[in-house]
Amino acid sequence: MTKNRQKSIWVFGDYRNYYQNRVTLQLIARAVDLAKIINAEVCALIFGYEIDEWIMEYTAHGADRILAIDDPALRSYSTERYLAIIEKLVKQRDPEVILIGATDFGREFAPRLAKRLQTGLSADCVGLGISEDGLLIQTAPSFGGNMLAEIVTEQHRPQMATVRPGTFKEIPHDNNKKAIVERIPLMKGLPKPRVRLVEYERSVEKEHTIENASVIVCGGRGMGNKEKFKKLQELARLLGGDVGATRPVVYAGWADHGALVGQAGKHIKPKILFSFGISGAIQHTAGLGEADFIIAVNKNPQATMMKMADVAIAGDASDVLNNLIKELKKRIRE
Ligand SMILES: Cc1cc2nc3c(=O)[nH]c(=O)nc-3n(C[C@H](O)[C@H](O)[C@H](O)COP(=O)(O)OP(=O)(O)OC[C@H]3O[C@@H](n4cnc5c(N)ncnc54)[C@H](O)[C@@H]3O)c2cc1C
């Protein structure tokens, strides 16, 4: 390893998941922050066929360099091929860090890649930072999610992490941004895929994508029952937002799993977050790191959620909710 080489943070371009979540853009944004600290460049990897729109997208969202392989042989994803390609590129270019979205896809291939590269991998991270000695701090839930561990990879390179969608905010799209685009020919001798894609069909099940909502109305056990919880939908609709939930609520069947906010669920970043009847357990608040403004309603003024809030309303959740809905409807009519 030469001393003066340009350090690089690589972000795997998981564009096949783009419409479910924008984790690659979020990772590029975080990589830009981290790269400033360790004086590195941010490099996005894009493999596939007819990928120019992704080259433009990742450039507009902050990547300094794009490593692109555009070839019909990569039209569909193949674990073996992707692994072989990245392994070769890593051996040639020696990146400091590789970040991968913790999507179904990233969760499948990241551990295999780490094994091949004989390095560590922190899975499902909910935070990334840089230590005083320039190492990547990978914050990941541990001990069944009861604690957050800060992990560093001291000896091996690259430092690798998969990161939950919604953990970071993307940099707004800017068409004036420029990146160095390296178009690399497909390497020879890649393994034949062992799995052949016969057909591809997007799931018709409606994706619950609260990660991108700018207003979220979140409800907890303090809502009392399913009927009262359903009322949160009405407030969310009036404000053009979406509904989030705590784990007891999801377990009780008042909300679907896609609405779960927290360590075991979504990381949200709304401009305004309403929190009705939620105590503020760490596993829940772990998902609220990026909410701009929090309005909490709880009958217990000492609840953690009330202390975290910008506006805390002590009272019965359903009473406050019904009054808010009434007032909003009145104003809409006026
Ligand atoms: C490994 C692990 C992972 C977890 N992951 C998550 C996760 O991702 N997300 C998550 O949310 N939880 C998670 N949990 C659960 C978490 O620890 C808490 O149990 C949960 O967040 C509590 O939900 P809650 O606030 O709705 O309920 P409670 O803690 O029971 O709080 C209810 C609140 O409602 C208030 N209240 C009651 N009645 C009223 C009323 N009439 N009007 C107004 N306020 C009222 C109470 O004062 C109280 O503050 C996890 C736990 C573990 C162990």
The ligand as a Gaussian input file, in Angstrom:
#p B3LYP/6-31G(d) Opt

LIG

0 1
 C      -34.657000      -5.998000      20.785000
 C      -35.750000      -4.991000      20.877000
 C      -36.021000      -4.229000      19.773000
 C      -37.065000      -3.297000      19.823000
 N      -37.300000      -2.537000      18.733000
 C      -38.283000      -1.613000      18.793000
 C      -38.555000      -0.770000      17.676000
 O      -37.938000      -0.862000      16.615000
 N      -39.523000       0.142000      17.793000
 C      -40.251000       0.303000      18.955000
 O      -41.137000       1.184000      19.001000
 N      -40.027000      -0.506000      19.997000
 C      -39.077000      -1.442000      19.954000
 N      -38.871000      -2.237000      21.039000
 C      -39.804000      -2.115000      22.171000
 C      -39.438000      -0.968000      23.099000
 O      -38.486000      -1.384000      24.046000
 C      -40.678000      -0.434000      23.846000
 O      -41.263000      -1.506000      24.534000
 C      -41.714000       0.211000      22.944000
 O      -41.123000       1.183000      22.128000
 C      -42.783000       0.875000      23.786000
 O      -43.826000       1.271000      22.971000
 P      -44.896000       2.329000      23.446000
 O      -44.210000       3.629000      23.748000
 O      -45.997000       2.326000      22.451000
 O      -45.511000       1.678000      24.776000
 P      -45.273000       1.995000      26.293000
 O      -43.837000       1.983000      26.643000
 O      -46.187000       1.108000      27.042000
 O      -45.755000       3.513000      26.450000
 C      -47.092000       3.932000      26.361000
 C      -47.097000       5.422000      26.690000
 O      -48.403000       5.907000      26.495000
 C      -48.740000       6.786000      27.563000
 N      -50.188000       6.744000      27.695000
 C      -50.969000       5.748000      28.208000
 N      -52.275000       6.070000      28.105000
 C      -52.328000       7.278000      27.513000
 C      -53.379000       8.133000      27.119000
 N      -54.670000       7.799000      27.313000
 N      -53.047000       9.301000      26.533000
 C      -51.768000       9.668000      26.353000
 N      -50.717000       8.904000      26.698000
 C      -50.988000       7.716000      27.260000
 C      -47.999000       6.254000      28.761000
 O      -47.780000       7.278000      29.698000
 C      -46.698000       5.768000      28.120000
 O      -45.732000       6.793000      28.113000
 C      -37.828000      -3.153000      21.015000
 C      -37.512000      -3.916000      22.128000
 C      -36.499000      -4.832000      22.068000
 C      -36.179000      -5.644000      23.280000

